[in-house]
């Protein structure tokens, strides 16, 4: 029996969101709340943990909207700004929970973070800089653990955080663990990762999935894939291609995310799709 997960779509828009700045098209001016799309991200409740997939520029707004007060880990799909631009705001979790944020990503993504957030990796950090514990992953199943039980953060005024080892026995083992299955895809020439959580798989920013990866997508209740427009796109699946991938995967339910204003309004798009395939929208919960 496949383990059950619950997924909340925090954002379902493309890199510029919807409405797009300066645009007055019918989609961007729509009054349907389902056409108001923040940058793509998802919150997954799985094995007793809350796991975030990507933290883009709308991270703060998404956390406040969904009243998220705890995140065990953040899984990054790739290094583009619309998926990593909100990581500085994890400082709030550092402060409230006195723990480093656990981030899982590929090596090239970590290298990008070191450039873009150099202050978070400095030997002598600016007081209040985000505290991260980065775990390097690849295209093999990996284990996510709840928090960092080996140490806690203590705030020292004027100095910043001091890392305090746990000495009361709480650091011996994580409270919860979950195995995650990564799904390799290509975003033009950039390798990216989707993730399978039991009965749900979340894939975004892809325009190609290698043949061998489809075995990892068998037996799903829910499959999520990106789609930005009709017709060819250099780095994303078109709607025609996304529908083909959904049919190939054969999940009970398939959902389209990372949608742009080049697609119809939500109601029109929904009515045009085959049975079992639907556009997701911000705030939608599936399980």
C-alpha positions in Angstrom: 0.0 0.0 0.0 1.4 3.4 -1.0 1.9 5.9 1.8 -0.6 8.8 1.7 0.5 12.4 1.5 -1.3 15.7 1.5 -0.2 18.6 -0.8 -1.2 22.2 -0.7 -0.5 24.3 -3.8 1.1 27.5 -2.4 1.6 28.9 -5.9 0.8 27.7 -9.4 2.1 30.6 -11.5 5.0 30.9 -13.9 8.2 32.9 -13.1 6.4 36.3 -13.3 3.2 35.2 -11.6 -0.3 36.2 -12.5 -1.3 38.9 -13.0 1.9 39.8 -14.7 3.2 43.4 -14.0 2.0 45.8 -16.6 -0.3 43.3 -18.4 -4.0 44.0 -19.0 -4.9 40.8 -20.9 -8.1 38.9 -20.1 -6.3 36.4 -17.9 -4.3 39.0 -15.9 -7.5 41.2 -15.4 -9.7 38.2 -14.5 -11.7 38.5 -11.3 -11.7 34.8 -10.7 -9.4 34.2 -7.7 -8.2 31.0 -9.3 -6.4 33.2 -11.9 -4.4 35.0 -9.2 -1.3 32.8 -9.2 1.8 33.3 -7.0 5.1 31.7 -8.1 5.1 27.9 -8.0 5.6 26.1 -4.7 4.0 23.3 -2.7 3.7 22.3 0.9 3.6 18.6 1.6 2.4 16.9 4.8 4.0 13.4 4.8 5.0 11.0 7.5 4.1 13.5 10.2 6.3 16.2 8.7 5.8 19.4 6.7 8.0 19.5 3.7 8.2 22.5 1.4 9.1 22.2 -2.3 10.8 25.4 -3.4 10.8 28.8 -1.8 10.3 31.5 -4.4 9.9 35.3 -4.1 6.3 34.8 -2.7 7.5 32.6 0.1 6.6 35.0 2.9 3.1 35.7 1.5 2.4 32.0 1.0 3.5 31.1 4.6 1.3 33.8 6.1 -1.7 33.0 3.8 -1.7 29.3 4.8 -0.8 30.1 8.5 2.3 27.9 8.3 4.2 28.0 11.6 6.6 25.0 11.1 8.5 23.5 8.2 10.7 20.4 8.7 12.6 20.7 5.4 12.8 22.5 2.1 13.4 20.5 -1.1 14.7 22.6 -4.0 13.9 21.6 -7.6 16.6 23.8 -9.2 18.4 27.1 -8.7 16.2 29.6 -10.6 15.2 32.7 -8.7 11.4 32.0 -8.9 12.1 28.8 -6.9 14.8 30.1 -4.4 14.2 33.8 -4.1 12.4 33.6 -0.7 15.0 31.6 1.2 16.1 34.6 3.2 12.7 34.6 4.9 13.4 31.3 6.5 15.1 33.5 9.2 11.7 33.6 10.8 11.7 29.9 11.4 15.3 30.1 12.7 14.2 32.7 15.3 10.9 31.1 16.4 12.0 27.5 16.5 15.7 28.0 17.4 16.7 25.5 14.7 18.6 25.7 11.4 16.4 25.2 8.3 17.1 21.8 6.6 17.6 22.3 2.8 17.9 19.4 0.3 19.3 20.1 -3.1 21.7 19.1 -5.8 25.4 20.3 -5.6 25.1 22.8 -8.4 22.1 24.4 -6.6 24.1 24.7 -3.4 26.9 26.4 -5.3 24.3 28.9 -6.7 23.0 29.6 -3.2 26.6 30.2 -2.0 26.9 32.9 -4.7 23.4 34.5 -4.3 23.3 34.2 -0.5 27.0 34.5 0.3 26.2 36.1 3.7 24.4 32.9 4.8 27.6 30.9 4.2 30.2 33.3 5.6 32.5 32.0 8.4 31.6 35.1 10.4 28.0 35.8 9.7 26.2 39.1 9.8 24.0 38.9 12.9 20.6 37.5 11.9 21.7 35.9 8.6 19.6 32.8 7.8 20.8 29.6 9.3 20.7 26.6 6.9 21.9 23.0 7.0 22.3 22.0 3.4 22.1 18.3 2.4 23.4 17.4 -1.0 21.2 15.0 -2.9 21.1 13.4 -6.4 18.8 11.2 -8.4 18.6 8.4 -5.7 16.1 8.1 -3.0 17.0 10.0 0.1 15.8 10.4 3.7 14.4 13.6 5.1 14.7 14.0 8.9 12.6 16.2 11.2 14.7 19.2 12.2 18.3 19.2 13.4 18.3 17.4 16.7 22.0 17.7 17.1 22.0 21.4 18.0 19.8 24.4 18.8 20.3 28.1 18.0 20.7 30.6 20.8 20.4 34.3 19.9 23.1 36.5 21.4 22.3 40.3 21.0 24.9 41.9 18.9 26.5 38.6 17.9 23.8 36.6 16.1 23.1 32.9 16.5 25.3 30.6 18.6 25.0 26.9 17.8 24.4 25.0 21.0 24.9 21.1 20.9 22.0 19.2 22.5 23.2 17.5 25.7 19.9 16.2 27.0 19.6 13.2 24.8 17.3 14.8 22.3 20.1 14.8 19.7 20.4 11.1 19.5 17.9 10.4 16.7 15.4 12.4 14.6 11.8 12.2 15.7 10.5 11.4 12.2 12.0 10.3 8.9 10.6 10.0 5.4 12.1 8.5 2.2 11.6 10.7 -0.8 12.0 9.6 -4.4 13.6 12.2 -6.8 12.4 12.4 -10.4 15.0 13.6 -12.9 13.8 16.0 -15.6 15.4 18.5 -17.9 14.6 22.2 -18.0 16.0 22.9 -21.4 19.7 22.0 -20.7 19.4 22.3 -16.9 18.9 19.2 -14.8 16.1 19.6 -12.3 14.4 17.3 -9.8 10.8 16.5 -9.1 9.8 14.6 -6.0 7.5 11.7 -5.1 5.9 11.6 -1.7 4.1 8.3 -1.4 1.0 8.6 -3.6 1.8 12.1 -4.9 4.5 13.2 -7.3 5.3 16.9 -7.9 7.3 17.8 -11.0 7.8 21.4 -12.3 10.0 23.3 -14.7 10.5 20.4 -17.1 10.3 19.9 -20.8 11.7 16.4 -20.9 11.6 13.3 -18.6 14.0 10.5 -19.4 12.3 7.1 -20.2 13.8 5.4 -17.1 12.2 7.9 -14.7 8.6 6.9 -15.6 8.9 3.7 -13.5 9.2 6.0 -10.5 5.8 7.5 -11.4 3.8 4.3 -11.4 0.7 3.8 -9.2 0.2 7.5 -8.3 -3.1 8.9 -6.9 -1.9 12.4 -7.9 0.6 13.6 -10.5 1.6 17.3 -10.9 3.4 18.6 -13.9 4.2 22.1 -15.3 2.7 23.7 -18.4 3.0 27.3 -19.6 1.4 27.6 -23.0 0.0 26.0 -26.1 2.7 25.2 -28.6 6.4 24.7 -28.2 8.4 26.3 -25.4 12.1 26.0 -25.1 12.2 24.9 -21.4 8.7 24.0 -20.3 6.1 21.4 -21.4 3.4 22.8 -23.6 -0.2 22.0 -22.7 -0.3 19.4 -25.4 3.0 17.8 -24.2 1.9 18.0 -20.5 -1.4 16.2 -21.3 0.7 13.5 -23.1 2.9 13.1 -20.1 -0.1 12.8 -17.8 -1.6 10.1 -20.0 1.7 8.3 -20.0 2.0 8.4 -16.2 -1.7 7.3 -15.7 -2.3 8.6 -12.3 -5.8 8.7 -10.9 -5.7 12.5 -11.0 -3.3 14.8 -12.8 -2.8 18.5 -12.1 -1.1 21.3 -14.2 0.9 23.9 -12.5 3.4 26.7 -13.3 0.7 28.2 -15.6 1.1 31.5 -17.5 -1.3 34.1 -18.9 -0.6 32.6 -22.3 -3.1 29.9 -21.3 -6.9 30.6 -21.0 -8.6 31.7 -17.8 -8.9 28.9 -15.2 -12.6 28.1 -16.0 -12.0 27.9 -19.7 -8.8 25.9 -19.4 -10.5 23.4 -17.0 -13.4 22.8 -19.4 -11.0 22.1 -22.3 -8.9 19.4 -20.6 -9.4 15.7 -20.8 -11.1 13.8 -17.9 -8.8 13.3 -15.0 -6.5 16.3 -15.9 -7.2 19.7 -14.2 -5.4 23.0 -13.7 -4.3 23.5 -10.1 -4.8 26.8 -8.4 -3.3 28.6 -5.3 -4.6 27.1 -2.1 -5.9 23.8 -3.6 -5.4 20.8 -1.3 -5.1 17.3 -2.6 -4.6 14.0 -0.8 
